[in-house]
Amino acid sequence: MIESKGVVKSGGQIKDEAREDKEEIDDNNQLKHNKMKYARKCSATGEGMNEGYVFRDGDKYFKYEKDLVAHLRSLNVDERNELTDEYLIDESYNLGEHYWTEWEDEDDFEYEMVDGIIEL
């Protein structure tokens, strides 16, 4: 069993390194499936995530900054589309609307990807 964890920020996006159980043979010589464990599920993409943006104390979760920006714009805070993405993010953060976090506690890992499907 291998656990990996990493944080890479690139171009405003956060790449997620999942805690992963590699395929291995169990005590009964049966092949176990690949399982990736995640703390949350992105509200925009449906992808599992172990780090990212929490909006309004957990009403929504975003793995990528671009999806947070799209959500902020969907709230009509910038009706004429004059505000920059950076300004929207800064204002949202300063107003306490969102924050970025990493989930590291094993008790937080509620979701599991089994054979490409995210399950609770």
C-alpha distances in whole Angstrom, upper triangle without the diagonal:
4,7,10,13,17,20,23,26,28,32,31,28,25,22,19,15,13,10,8,5,6,8,8,10,11,13,16,15,15,13,11,12,10,10,11,13,16,19,22,23,26,29,30,28,26,22,20,20,18,21,25,28,29,33,35,33,31,33,31,28,28,25,28,31,33,33,34,37,37,37,39,42,42,43,46,46,48,50,52,48,50,47,44,40,40,43,42,38,40,42,40,38,41,42,39,38,34,32,29,25,22,20,17,17,15,18,19,16,19,18,15,16,15,17,19,20,20,20,21
4,6,10,13,17,19,23,25,28,28,25,22,19,16,12,11,8,6,6,6,10,10,14,14,17,20,19,18,16,13,14,11,11,11,12,15,17,20,22,24,28,29,26,24,21,18,18,16,19,22,26,27,31,34,31,29,32,30,26,26,23,25,28,31,30,31,34,35,35,37,40,40,41,44,44,45,48,49,46,47,44,41,38,37,40,39,35,37,40,37,35,38,39,36,36,32,29,26,23,19,18,15,16,14,18,18,16,18,18,15,15,16,17,18,20,20,20,21
4,7,10,14,16,20,22,26,25,22,19,16,13,10,8,5,6,7,9,12,13,17,17,20,23,22,21,18,16,15,12,11,10,10,12,14,17,19,21,25,26,24,22,19,16,15,13,15,19,23,24,28,30,28,26,29,27,23,23,20,23,26,28,27,28,31,32,32,34,37,37,38,41,41,42,45,46,43,44,41,38,35,34,37,36,32,34,36,34,31,35,36,33,32,28,26,22,19,15,14,12,13,11,15,15,13,16,16,14,15,16,18,18,20,18,19,20
4,7,10,13,16,19,22,22,19,16,13,10,7,7,5,7,9,11,14,16,20,21,23,26,25,24,21,18,17,14,13,10,11,12,14,17,19,20,24,25,22,21,18,15,13,11,13,17,21,22,26,29,27,25,28,25,22,21,18,20,23,25,25,26,29,30,30,32,34,35,36,39,39,40,42,44,40,41,38,35,32,31,34,33,29,31,34,31,29,32,34,31,30,26,24,20,17,14,13,11,13,13,16,16,14,17,16,15,15,17,19,18,20,19,20,21
4,7,10,13,16,20,19,16,13,11,8,5,6,6,9,12,14,18,20,23,24,27,29,28,27,24,21,20,16,15,12,11,11,13,15,17,18,22,23,21,20,17,14,12,9,10,14,17,19,23,26,24,22,25,23,19,18,15,17,20,23,23,23,26,27,27,29,32,32,33,36,35,37,40,41,37,38,35,32,28,27,30,29,26,27,30,28,26,29,30,27,27,23,20,17,14,10,10,9,12,12,16,14,13,17,16,16,16,19,20,19,21,19,20,21
4,7,10,13,16,16,14,10,8,7,5,8,10,12,15,17,20,23,26,27,30,33,31,30,27,24,23,19,17,14,14,13,14,16,18,18,22,22,20,20,17,15,12,10,10,13,16,19,22,25,24,23,25,23,19,18,14,16,18,20,21,21,24,26,26,27,30,31,32,35,34,34,38,38,35,35,32,29,26,25,28,27,24,25,28,26,24,27,29,26,26,22,19,15,13,10,12,11,14,15,18,17,16,19,18,18,18,21,22,21,22,20,22,23
4,7,10,13,13,11,7,7,7,7,10,12,15,19,20,24,26,30,30,34,36,35,33,30,27,25,22,20,16,16,14,15,16,17,17,20,20,19,20,16,15,12,10,8,10,14,17,20,23,22,21,24,21,17,15,12,13,14,17,18,18,21,23,23,24,27,28,29,32,30,31,34,35,32,32,29,26,22,21,24,24,20,21,24,23,21,24,26,23,23,19,16,12,11,9,11,12,15,17,20,17,17,20,19,19,20,23,24,22,23,21,23,24
4,6,10,10,8,6,6,8,9,12,15,17,21,22,25,28,31,33,36,38,37,35,32,29,27,23,22,18,18,17,17,18,19,17,21,20,19,20,17,16,13,12,10,11,14,18,21,24,24,23,25,22,18,16,12,12,13,16,17,18,19,22,23,24,26,27,29,31,30,30,33,33,30,30,27,24,20,19,23,23,19,21,24,23,21,24,26,24,24,20,17,14,13,12,15,15,19,20,23,21,20,22,21,21,21,24,25,22,24,22,25,26
4,7,7,6,5,6,9,11,15,18,20,24,25,28,31,35,36,39,41,40,38,35,32,29,26,24,21,20,18,19,18,19,17,20,19,18,20,17,17,14,14,11,11,13,17,19,23,23,22,24,21,17,14,11,10,10,13,15,15,16,19,20,21,23,25,26,28,26,27,30,30,26,26,23,20,17,16,19,19,16,17,21,20,18,21,23,22,21,18,15,12,13,13,16,17,21,23,25,22,21,24,23,23,23,26,27,24,25,23,26,27
4,6,5,6,8,11,14,17,20,22,26,26,29,32,36,38,41,43,41,39,36,33,31,27,26,22,23,21,21,21,20,18,21,19,18,20,18,18,16,16,14,13,15,19,21,24,25,24,25,22,19,16,13,10,11,12,15,16,16,18,20,21,22,24,26,27,26,26,29,29,25,25,22,19,16,15,19,19,17,18,22,21,20,23,25,24,23,20,18,15,16,16,19,21,24,26,28,25,24,26,25,25,24,27,27,24,26,25,28,29
4,5,8,10,14,17,20,23,25,29,29,32,35,39,41,44,46,44,42,38,36,33,29,28,25,25,23,23,22,21,18,20,18,18,21,19,20,18,18,16,14,15,19,21,24,25,24,25,22,19,15,13,10,9,10,13,14,14,16,18,19,19,22,24,25,24,23,26,25,22,22,19,16,13,13,16,17,15,17,20,20,19,22,24,23,22,19,18,16,18,18,22,23,27,28,30,27,26,28,26,27,26,29,29,26,27,26,29,30
4,7,10,13,16,19,22,24,28,29,32,35,39,40,44,45,44,42,38,36,33,29,27,24,24,21,21,19,19,16,18,16,16,19,17,18,16,16,13,11,12,16,17,20,21,21,22,19,16,12,11,8,6,8,11,11,11,13,15,16,17,19,21,22,21,20,24,24,20,20,17,14,11,10,14,14,11,13,17,16,15,18,20,20,18,16,14,12,15,16,19,21,25,27,28,25,24,26,25,26,25,28,29,25,26,24,27,28
4,6,10,13,16,19,21,25,26,29,32,35,37,40,42,40,38,35,32,29,25,24,20,20,18,18,17,16,13,15,14,13,16,14,15,12,13,11,9,11,15,16,20,21,20,20,17,14,10,8,5,6,7,10,11,12,13,15,16,18,19,21,23,22,22,25,25,22,22,20,17,13,13,17,16,13,16,19,17,17,20,22,21,19,16,14,12,13,14,17,19,23,24,25,22,21,23,21,22,21,24,25,22,22,21,24,25
4,6,10,12,16,18,22,23,26,29,33,34,37,39,38,35,32,29,26,23,21,17,17,15,15,14,14,12,15,14,13,15,12,12,10,10,8,7,10,13,16,19,19,18,20,16,13,10,7,6,8,10,11,12,14,16,17,18,20,21,23,25,24,25,28,28,25,25,23,20,16,16,19,18,15,17,20,18,17,20,22,20,19,15,13,10,11,11,14,16,19,20,22,19,18,20,19,19,19,22,23,20,21,19,22,22
4,7,10,13,15,19,20,23,26,29,31,34,36,34,32,29,26,23,20,18,15,15,13,14,14,14,13,16,15,13,15,11,11,9,10,8,9,12,16,18,22,22,20,22,18,15,12,8,8,11,13,14,15,17,18,19,21,23,24,26,28,28,28,31,31,28,29,26,23,19,19,23,22,19,21,24,22,20,24,26,24,22,19,17,13,13,12,14,15,19,19,21,19,17,19,17,17,17,20,20,18,19,17,20,21
4,6,9,12,15,17,20,23,26,27,31,33,31,29,26,23,20,17,15,11,11,10,11,11,12,11,15,15,13,13,10,9,6,6,7,9,12,15,18,21,21,19,20,17,14,12,8,10,13,15,15,16,19,20,20,22,24,25,27,29,29,30,32,33,30,31,28,26,22,22,25,23,20,23,25,23,21,25,26,24,22,19,17,13,12,10,11,12,15,16,18,15,14,16,14,14,14,17,18,16,16,15,17,18
4,7,9,12,14,17,20,23,24,28,30,28,27,23,21,18,15,13,10,10,10,12,13,14,14,18,18,16,16,12,10,8,7,9,12,15,18,21,24,23,21,23,20,17,15,12,14,16,19,19,20,22,24,24,26,28,29,30,33,33,33,36,37,34,35,32,29,25,25,28,27,24,26,28,26,24,28,29,27,25,22,19,16,14,11,11,11,14,14,17,15,13,16,14,14,13,16,17,15,17,15,18,19
4,6,9,11,15,17,21,22,25,27,26,24,21,18,15,12,10,6,6,7,9,11,12,14,17,18,16,15,11,8,7,7,9,12,16,18,21,24,22,20,22,20,16,15,12,15,18,20,20,21,24,25,24,27,29,29,31,34,34,35,37,39,35,37,34,31,28,27,30,29,25,28,30,27,26,29,30,27,26,22,20,17,15,11,11,10,13,12,15,13,10,13,11,10,10,13,14,13,14,13,14,15
4,7,10,13,15,18,19,22,24,23,22,19,16,14,11,9,6,6,7,10,13,14,16,20,21,19,17,14,11,10,8,12,15,19,20,23,26,24,21,24,22,19,18,16,19,22,24,23,24,27,28,27,30,32,32,33,37,36,38,40,42,39,40,37,35,31,31,33,32,28,30,32,30,28,31,32,29,28,24,22,19,16,13,11,10,11,9,13,12,9,12,11,10,11,13,15,15,15,14,15,15
4,6,9,12,15,16,19,21,20,18,15,12,11,8,6,4,6,9,12,15,16,18,22,23,20,18,15,12,12,12,15,18,21,23,26,29,27,24,26,24,21,21,18,21,24,26,25,26,29,30,30,32,34,34,36,39,39,40,43,44,41,42,40,37,33,33,36,34,31,33,36,33,31,35,35,32,31,28,25,22,20,16,15,13,14,12,15,15,11,14,12,10,9,11,12,13,14,13,15,16
4,7,8,12,12,16,17,16,15,12,9,8,6,5,6,8,12,15,17,18,21,24,25,23,21,17,15,16,15,18,22,25,26,29,32,30,27,29,27,24,24,21,24,28,29,28,29,33,33,33,35,38,37,39,42,42,44,46,47,44,46,43,41,37,37,40,38,35,37,39,36,35,38,39,36,34,31,29,26,23,19,17,16,16,13,16,16,13,15,13,10,10,10,12,14,15,15,15,16
4,6,10,12,15,17,15,14,10,8,8,5,7,9,11,15,18,20,21,23,26,27,24,22,19,17,18,18,21,24,27,29,32,35,33,30,32,30,27,26,23,26,29,31,30,31,34,35,35,37,39,39,41,44,44,45,48,49,46,47,45,42,38,38,41,40,37,39,41,39,37,41,41,38,37,34,31,28,26,22,21,19,20,17,20,20,17,18,16,13,12,11,12,14,16,16,18,19
4,7,9,13,14,12,10,7,5,6,5,8,11,14,17,21,23,23,25,28,29,26,24,21,19,21,21,24,27,30,31,35,37,35,32,34,32,29,29,26,28,32,33,32,34,37,37,37,40,42,41,43,46,47,48,50,51,48,50,47,45,41,42,44,43,40,42,44,42,40,44,45,41,40,37,35,31,29,26,24,22,23,20,22,23,19,20,18,15,13,11,11,14,16,17,18,20
4,6,10,11,9,8,6,6,8,9,11,14,16,20,23,25,26,28,32,33,29,27,24,22,24,23,27,30,33,34,37,40,38,35,37,35,32,32,29,32,35,37,36,37,40,40,40,43,45,45,46,50,50,51,53,55,52,53,51,48,44,45,48,46,43,45,47,44,43,46,47,44,43,39,37,34,31,28,26,24,24,21,23,24,21,22,20,17,16,14,15,17,19,20,21,22
4,7,8,5,5,5,6,10,11,14,17,19,23,26,28,29,31,34,35,32,30,27,25,27,26,30,33,36,37,40,43,40,37,39,37,35,35,32,35,39,40,39,40,44,44,43,46,48,48,49,53,53,54,56,58,55,57,54,52,48,48,51,49,46,48,51,48,46,50,50,47,46,42,40,37,34,31,29,27,26,23,25,26,23,24,23,19,19,16,17,20,22,23,23,24
4,5,5,6,7,7,10,13,14,17,19,22,25,28,29,32,34,36,33,30,28,26,27,27,30,33,36,37,40,42,40,37,39,37,35,35,33,36,39,41,40,41,44,44,44,46,49,48,49,53,53,55,57,59,56,57,55,53,49,49,52,50,47,49,51,48,46,49,50,47,45,42,40,37,34,31,28,26,25,22,24,25,22,23,22,19,19,17,18,21,22,23,22,23
4,6,8,10,10,14,16,18,21,22,26,28,31,32,35,38,39,37,34,31,29,30,30,33,36,39,40,43,45,42,39,41,40,38,39,36,39,43,44,43,44,48,48,47,50,52,51,53,56,57,58,60,62,59,61,58,56,52,52,55,53,50,52,54,51,49,52,53,49,48,45,43,40,37,33,31,28,27,24,25,28,25,26,25,22,23,20,21,25,25,26,25,26
4,6,9,10,14,17,18,22,23,27,30,32,33,36,38,40,37,34,32,30,32,31,35,38,41,41,44,46,44,41,43,41,39,40,38,41,44,46,44,45,49,49,48,51,53,52,54,57,58,59,61,63,60,62,60,57,54,54,57,54,51,54,56,52,51,54,55,51,50,47,45,42,39,36,33,31,30,26,28,30,27,27,26,23,23,20,21,25,25,26,25,26
4,7,9,13,16,18,21,23,27,30,32,32,35,38,39,36,34,31,29,31,31,35,38,41,41,44,46,44,41,43,41,39,39,37,40,43,45,43,45,48,48,47,50,52,52,53,57,57,59,61,62,59,61,59,56,53,53,56,54,51,53,55,52,51,54,55,51,50,47,45,42,39,36,33,31,30,27,29,30,27,28,26,23,22,20,20,23,25,26,25,27
4,6,10,13,15,19,21,24,27,29,30,32,35,36,33,30,28,27,29,29,33,35,38,39,42,44,42,39,40,38,36,37,34,37,41,42,40,42,45,45,44,47,49,48,50,53,54,56,58,59,56,58,56,54,50,51,53,51,48,51,53,50,48,52,52,49,47,44,43,40,37,34,31,30,29,25,27,28,25,25,23,20,19,16,16,20,21,23,22,24
4,7,9,12,16,18,22,25,27,27,30,32,33,30,27,25,24,26,26,30,32,36,36,39,41,40,36,38,36,33,34,31,34,37,38,37,39,42,42,41,45,46,45,47,51,51,53,54,56,53,55,53,50,47,47,50,48,45,48,50,47,46,49,50,46,45,42,40,37,34,31,29,27,27,24,26,26,23,23,21,18,17,14,13,17,18,20,20,22
4,7,9,12,15,18,21,23,23,26,29,30,27,24,22,20,22,23,26,29,32,33,36,38,36,33,34,32,30,30,28,31,34,36,34,36,39,39,38,41,43,42,44,47,48,50,51,53,50,52,50,47,44,44,47,45,42,45,46,43,42,46,46,43,41,38,36,34,31,28,25,24,24,20,22,23,19,19,18,14,13,11,11,14,16,17,17,19
4,6,10,13,16,19,21,20,23,26,27,24,21,19,17,20,20,24,26,29,30,33,35,33,30,32,29,27,27,25,28,31,32,31,33,36,35,35,38,40,39,41,44,45,46,48,50,47,49,47,44,40,41,44,42,39,42,44,40,40,43,43,40,38,35,34,31,29,26,24,23,23,20,21,21,18,18,15,11,10,7,7,11,12,14,14,16
4,7,10,13,17,18,18,21,24,24,21,19,16,14,17,17,21,23,26,27,30,33,31,28,29,27,24,24,22,24,28,29,28,30,33,32,32,35,37,36,38,41,42,43,45,47,44,46,43,41,37,38,41,39,36,38,40,38,36,40,41,38,36,32,31,28,26,23,21,20,21,18,20,19,16,16,14,10,8,6,7,9,11,12,13,16
4,6,10,13,15,15,18,21,22,19,16,14,12,14,14,18,20,23,24,27,30,28,25,26,24,21,22,19,22,26,27,26,27,30,30,30,33,35,34,36,39,40,41,43,45,42,44,41,39,35,36,38,36,33,36,38,35,34,37,37,34,33,29,28,25,23,20,18,17,17,14,16,16,12,12,10,6,6,5,7,9,10,10,11,12
4,7,10,12,12,15,18,19,17,14,11,9,10,11,14,17,20,21,24,26,25,22,23,21,18,18,16,19,22,24,22,24,27,27,27,29,32,31,33,36,36,38,40,42,39,40,38,35,32,32,35,33,30,32,34,31,30,33,34,31,29,26,24,21,19,16,14,14,15,12,14,13,10,11,8,6,5,7,9,9,10,9,10,12
4,7,9,11,14,17,19,17,14,11,8,9,8,12,15,18,18,21,24,22,19,21,19,16,17,15,18,22,23,22,23,26,26,25,28,31,30,31,35,35,37,39,41,38,39,37,35,31,31,33,31,28,30,32,29,28,31,31,28,27,23,22,19,17,14,11,11,12,9,11,10,6,7,6,4,6,9,12,12,11,9,10,10
4,6,7,10,14,16,14,12,9,5,5,5,9,12,14,14,18,20,18,15,17,15,12,13,12,15,18,20,18,19,23,23,22,24,27,27,28,31,31,33,35,37,34,36,33,31,27,28,30,28,25,27,29,25,24,28,28,25,23,20,18,16,13,11,9,10,11,9,10,8,5,6,5,6,8,11,14,13,12,9,10,9
4,7,10,13,15,15,13,11,7,6,5,8,10,12,12,15,17,15,12,15,13,11,12,11,15,18,20,18,18,22,22,21,23,26,25,26,29,29,31,34,36,33,35,32,30,27,27,28,26,23,25,26,23,22,25,25,22,20,17,16,14,11,9,6,8,9,8,8,5,4,5,6,9,11,14,18,16,15,11,11,10
4,7,9,12,12,9,9,6,5,6,8,9,10,10,12,15,13,10,12,10,7,9,9,13,16,18,15,15,19,19,17,20,23,22,23,26,26,28,31,33,30,32,29,28,24,24,26,24,21,23,24,21,20,23,23,20,18,15,14,13,11,10,9,11,12,12,12,8,7,7,7,10,11,15,18,16,14,10,11,9
4,6,9,8,6,6,5,6,9,10,10,11,11,13,15,14,11,12,9,7,8,8,12,15,16,13,14,17,17,16,18,21,20,21,24,25,27,29,31,28,31,28,27,23,24,26,23,21,23,24,21,21,24,24,21,19,16,16,14,14,13,12,15,16,15,15,12,10,9,7,10,10,14,16,14,12,8,9,9
4,5,6,5,5,6,7,10,10,9,9,10,11,14,14,11,11,8,5,5,6,9,11,12,9,10,14,13,12,15,17,17,18,21,22,24,25,28,25,27,25,23,19,21,23,20,18,21,22,18,18,22,22,19,17,14,14,13,13,13,13,17,18,18,18,15,14,13,11,13,13,17,18,15,14,11,13,13
4,6,6,8,10,10,13,13,11,10,10,10,13,13,10,9,6,5,6,8,10,12,12,9,10,13,12,10,13,15,14,15,18,20,21,23,25,23,25,23,22,19,21,22,19,17,20,21,17,18,22,21,19,16,14,15,15,15,16,16,20,21,21,21,17,16,15,13,16,16,19,20,17,15,13,14,14
4,6,8,11,12,15,14,12,11,12,12,15,16,13,12,9,8,6,8,9,11,10,6,8,11,9,9,12,14,12,14,17,19,20,21,23,21,23,22,20,17,19,21,18,17,20,21,18,19,22,22,20,17,15,16,16,17,18,19,22,24,24,24,20,19,18,16,18,17,20,21,17,16,14,16,17
4,5,9,10,14,14,12,13,14,15,18,19,16,15,11,10,8,8,9,12,11,8,11,14,12,12,16,17,16,18,21,22,23,25,26,23,26,24,23,19,21,23,21,19,23,24,21,21,25,25,23,20,18,18,17,18,18,18,21,23,23,23,20,18,17,15,16,14,17,18,14,13,11,14,16
4,7,9,13,14,13,14,14,15,18,18,15,14,11,10,9,9,11,15,14,11,14,17,15,14,18,19,18,20,23,25,26,27,29,27,29,27,26,22,24,26,23,21,25,26,22,23,27,26,24,21,19,19,18,18,17,17,20,21,21,21,17,15,14,11,12,11,14,15,12,10,8,11,12
4,6,10,11,11,13,14,16,19,19,16,16,13,10,9,8,10,14,14,12,14,17,16,16,19,21,20,22,25,26,27,29,31,28,30,28,26,22,24,26,24,21,25,26,23,23,27,27,24,22,19,19,16,16,15,15,17,19,18,19,16,14,13,10,11,9,13,13,10,9,7,11,12
4,7,9,10,13,14,16,19,18,15,16,13,10,10,8,11,15,16,14,16,19,19,18,21,23,23,24,27,28,29,31,33,30,32,30,28,24,25,27,25,22,25,27,23,23,26,27,24,22,19,18,15,14,13,12,14,15,15,15,12,10,10,7,8,8,11,13,11,10,7,9,11
4,6,7,10,11,14,17,16,13,15,12,9,8,6,10,13,15,13,14,18,18,17,20,22,22,23,27,27,28,31,32,29,31,28,26,22,22,25,23,20,22,24,21,20,24,24,21,19,16,15,12,11,9,9,11,13,13,14,11,9,10,9,10,11,14,16,14,13,11,13,13
4,7,10,11,15,18,16,14,16,14,11,11,9,12,14,17,16,16,19,21,20,22,24,25,25,29,28,30,33,34,31,32,29,27,23,23,26,24,20,22,24,21,20,23,24,21,20,16,14,11,8,6,5,7,10,11,12,9,8,10,10,11,13,16,18,17,16,13,15,14
4,7,9,13,16,14,13,16,13,10,9,7,10,12,15,14,13,17,18,18,19,22,23,23,26,26,27,30,32,28,29,26,24,20,20,22,20,17,19,21,18,16,20,21,18,17,13,11,7,6,4,6,9,12,13,15,11,11,13,13,15,16,19,22,19,19,16,18,17
4,7,10,13,13,11,13,11,7,6,5,7,8,11,11,10,13,15,14,15,18,19,20,23,22,23,26,28,25,26,23,20,17,16,19,17,13,16,18,15,13,17,18,15,14,10,8,5,6,7,9,12,15,17,17,14,14,15,15,17,18,21,23,20,20,17,19,18
4,6,10,10,9,11,8,6,5,6,8,8,11,10,7,11,13,12,12,16,16,17,19,18,20,23,25,22,23,20,18,15,15,16,14,11,13,14,11,10,14,14,12,10,7,6,4,6,9,11,15,17,19,19,15,16,17,17,19,20,24,26,23,22,19,20,20
4,7,6,6,8,6,5,7,9,11,11,14,12,9,13,14,12,13,16,16,16,19,18,21,24,26,23,25,22,20,17,17,18,15,12,14,15,11,10,14,13,10,8,5,5,6,7,10,11,15,16,18,18,14,15,16,16,19,21,24,27,24,22,19,20,18
4,6,6,6,5,6,8,11,12,12,14,11,8,11,13,10,10,13,13,12,16,15,18,20,23,21,22,19,19,16,16,16,13,11,13,13,9,9,13,11,9,6,4,7,9,11,14,15,19,20,22,21,17,18,18,19,22,23,27,29,26,24,21,22,20
4,6,5,7,9,11,15,16,15,17,15,12,14,15,12,11,15,15,13,16,15,19,21,24,22,24,21,21,18,18,18,15,13,15,13,10,10,12,10,8,5,6,9,11,13,16,17,20,21,23,22,18,20,19,21,24,26,29,31,29,27,23,23,22
4,6,8,9,12,15,17,17,19,17,14,17,18,15,15,19,18,17,20,19,22,25,28,26,27,24,24,21,21,21,18,16,17,16,13,12,14,12,9,8,7,9,11,11,14,14,18,18,20,18,15,17,17,19,22,24,28,30,28,26,22,22,20
4,5,6,10,13,15,16,18,15,13,16,17,14,15,18,18,17,20,20,23,25,28,26,28,25,24,21,22,22,19,17,18,18,14,14,17,15,12,10,9,10,11,11,13,13,17,17,18,17,13,15,14,15,19,21,24,27,24,22,18,18,16
4,7,10,14,16,16,17,14,12,15,15,12,13,16,15,14,18,18,21,23,26,24,26,24,24,21,22,22,18,17,19,18,14,15,18,16,13,10,10,12,14,15,17,16,20,20,21,20,16,17,16,17,20,22,25,27,25,22,19,19,17
4,7,10,12,13,14,11,9,13,13,10,11,15,13,13,17,17,20,22,25,23,25,22,22,18,20,20,17,15,18,17,14,14,18,16,14,11,9,11,12,13,15,15,19,20,21,20,16,17,15,15,18,19,23,25,22,20,17,17,16
4,7,9,11,12,9,8,12,13,10,12,16,15,15,19,19,21,23,26,23,25,22,21,18,18,20,17,14,17,18,14,14,18,17,14,12,9,10,10,10,12,12,16,17,18,18,14,14,14,13,16,17,21,23,20,18,15,16,15
4,6,7,9,6,6,10,10,9,11,14,14,15,18,18,20,22,24,21,23,20,19,15,16,18,15,13,16,17,14,14,18,18,15,13,10,10,9,11,12,13,17,19,20,20,16,16,16,15,17,17,21,23,19,18,15,17,17
4,7,9,8,8,11,12,12,14,17,17,18,21,21,22,25,26,23,25,22,20,16,17,19,17,14,17,19,16,16,20,20,18,16,12,12,9,10,11,12,15,18,19,20,16,15,16,14,16,16,19,21,17,17,15,17,17
4,5,5,7,9,10,11,13,15,16,18,20,20,20,23,24,20,22,19,17,13,14,17,15,12,15,17,15,15,19,20,18,16,13,12,10,12,13,15,18,21,22,23,20,19,20,18,19,19,22,23,20,20,18,20,21
4,5,5,6,9,10,11,12,14,16,18,17,17,20,21,17,18,16,13,9,10,13,11,9,12,14,12,12,16,17,16,14,11,11,10,13,14,17,20,23,25,25,22,22,22,21,23,22,26,27,23,23,21,24,24
4,5,5,6,9,10,11,12,15,16,16,16,18,19,15,17,14,12,9,11,13,11,10,14,15,14,15,18,19,18,16,14,14,13,16,18,20,23,26,28,28,24,24,24,23,24,23,27,27,23,23,22,24,25
4,5,5,6,9,10,10,13,15,15,16,18,19,16,18,16,14,11,13,15,12,11,15,16,14,15,18,19,18,15,13,14,13,16,17,19,23,25,26,26,22,22,22,20,22,21,25,25,22,21,19,22,22
4,5,5,6,9,10,11,13,13,14,17,18,15,17,14,13,10,11,13,10,8,12,13,10,11,15,15,14,11,9,11,11,14,16,18,22,24,25,25,22,22,22,21,23,23,26,28,24,23,21,23,23
4,5,5,6,9,10,11,11,11,14,15,12,13,11,10,6,9,10,7,7,11,11,10,12,15,15,15,12,11,13,13,17,19,22,25,28,29,29,25,26,26,25,27,26,30,31,27,26,24,26,27
4,5,5,6,9,10,11,11,13,14,12,14,12,12,9,12,13,10,11,14,14,13,15,18,18,18,14,14,16,16,19,21,23,27,29,30,30,26,26,26,24,26,26,29,29,26,25,23,25,26
4,5,5,7,9,10,12,13,16,13,16,14,14,11,14,14,10,11,14,14,11,14,17,16,15,12,11,14,15,18,20,22,26,28,29,28,24,25,24,23,25,25,28,29,26,24,22,24,24
4,5,5,7,7,9,11,13,11,13,11,11,9,11,11,7,8,11,10,8,11,14,13,13,10,10,13,15,18,21,23,27,29,30,30,26,27,26,26,28,28,32,33,29,28,25,27,27
4,5,6,6,6,8,10,8,11,10,10,9,12,12,8,10,13,12,11,14,16,15,17,13,14,17,18,22,24,26,30,32,34,33,29,30,29,28,30,30,33,34,31,29,27,29,29
4,5,8,9,9,12,11,14,13,14,13,16,15,12,13,16,15,13,16,19,17,18,14,15,18,20,23,25,27,30,32,33,33,29,29,28,27,29,29,32,33,29,28,26,28,28
4,6,8,9,12,12,14,13,15,14,16,15,11,13,15,13,11,15,17,15,15,12,14,17,19,22,25,27,31,32,34,33,29,30,28,28,31,31,34,35,32,30,28,29,28
4,5,5,9,9,12,11,14,13,16,14,11,14,16,14,13,17,18,16,18,15,16,20,22,25,28,30,34,36,37,36,32,33,32,32,34,34,37,38,35,33,31,32,32
4,6,9,9,10,9,12,12,14,11,8,11,13,10,10,14,15,13,15,13,15,18,20,24,27,29,33,35,37,36,32,33,32,32,35,35,38,39,36,34,32,34,33
4,6,5,7,6,9,10,13,11,9,12,14,12,12,16,16,15,18,16,17,20,22,26,29,31,35,37,39,38,35,35,35,34,37,36,40,41,37,36,34,36,35
4,6,8,9,12,14,16,14,12,16,17,15,16,19,20,19,21,19,20,23,25,29,32,34,38,40,42,41,37,38,37,36,39,38,41,42,38,37,35,37,37
4,5,8,11,13,16,14,13,17,18,17,18,21,22,21,23,21,23,25,27,31,34,36,40,42,44,43,39,40,39,38,41,40,43,44,40,39,37,39,40
4,6,8,10,13,12,11,14,16,15,16,19,20,20,22,20,20,23,24,28,31,33,37,39,41,41,37,37,37,36,38,37,40,41,37,36,35,37,37
4,7,10,12,10,10,14,15,14,16,19,19,19,22,20,21,23,25,28,31,34,38,40,42,42,38,39,39,38,40,39,43,43,39,39,37,39,40
4,7,8,6,7,10,11,10,12,15,15,16,18,17,18,20,21,25,28,31,34,37,39,39,35,36,36,35,37,37,41,41,38,37,35,37,37
4,5,5,6,9,10,11,12,14,15,17,19,17,17,18,19,23,26,29,32,35,37,37,34,34,35,34,36,35,39,39,36,35,33,36,36
4,5,5,6,9,10,11,12,14,15,17,15,14,15,16,20,22,25,28,31,33,34,30,30,31,30,32,31,35,36,32,32,30,32,32
4,5,5,6,9,10,11,12,14,15,15,14,14,15,18,21,24,27,30,33,33,30,30,31,31,33,32,36,37,33,33,31,33,33
4,5,5,6,8,10,10,12,14,13,14,15,16,20,23,26,29,32,34,35,31,32,33,32,35,35,38,39,36,35,33,35,35
4,6,5,6,9,10,11,12,11,11,13,15,18,22,25,28,30,33,33,29,30,30,30,32,32,36,37,34,33,30,32,32
4,6,5,6,9,10,11,9,9,10,11,15,18,21,24,27,29,29,26,27,27,27,30,30,33,35,31,31,28,30,30
4,6,5,6,9,10,10,10,10,12,16,19,22,25,28,30,31,27,29,29,30,32,33,36,38,35,34,31,33,32
4,5,5,6,9,9,10,11,14,18,21,24,27,29,32,32,28,30,30,31,33,34,38,39,36,35,32,34,33
4,6,5,6,5,6,9,12,15,19,21,25,27,29,29,25,27,27,27,30,31,35,36,33,32,29,30,29
4,5,5,6,5,6,9,13,16,19,22,24,27,26,23,25,26,26,29,30,34,36,33,32,29,30,29
4,5,8,8,9,12,15,19,22,25,27,30,29,26,28,29,30,33,34,38,40,37,35,32,33,32
4,6,8,10,14,17,20,23,26,27,30,29,26,28,28,29,33,34,38,40,37,35,32,33,31
4,6,7,11,14,17,19,22,24,26,25,22,25,25,26,29,31,35,37,34,33,29,30,28
4,7,11,13,17,19,22,24,26,25,22,23,23,24,27,29,32,35,32,30,27,27,26
4,7,10,13,15,19,21,23,22,19,21,21,22,25,26,30,32,29,27,24,25,24
4,7,10,13,16,18,21,20,17,19,20,21,24,25,29,31,28,27,24,25,23
4,7,10,13,16,18,19,15,17,18,19,21,22,26,28,26,25,22,23,22
4,7,10,12,15,15,12,14,16,17,19,21,24,27,24,24,21,22,20
4,6,9,12,13,10,11,14,15,17,18,22,24,22,22,19,20,19
4,6,8,9,7,8,11,12,14,16,20,23,21,20,17,18,16
4,6,9,7,8,12,13,15,17,20,23,22,22,19,19,17
4,5,6,7,11,13,15,18,20,24,23,22,19,19,17
4,5,6,9,11,12,15,17,21,21,20,17,16,14
4,6,8,11,13,16,18,22,22,20,17,16,13
4,6,9,11,15,18,21,20,19,15,14,12
4,6,8,11,14,17,17,15,12,11,9
4,7,10,13,16,16,14,10,9,6
4,7,10,13,12,10,6,5,5
4,6,10,9,8,6,5,6
4,6,6,5,4,6,9
4,5,5,7,7,10
4,6,9,10,14
4,7,10,13
4,6,10
4,7
4
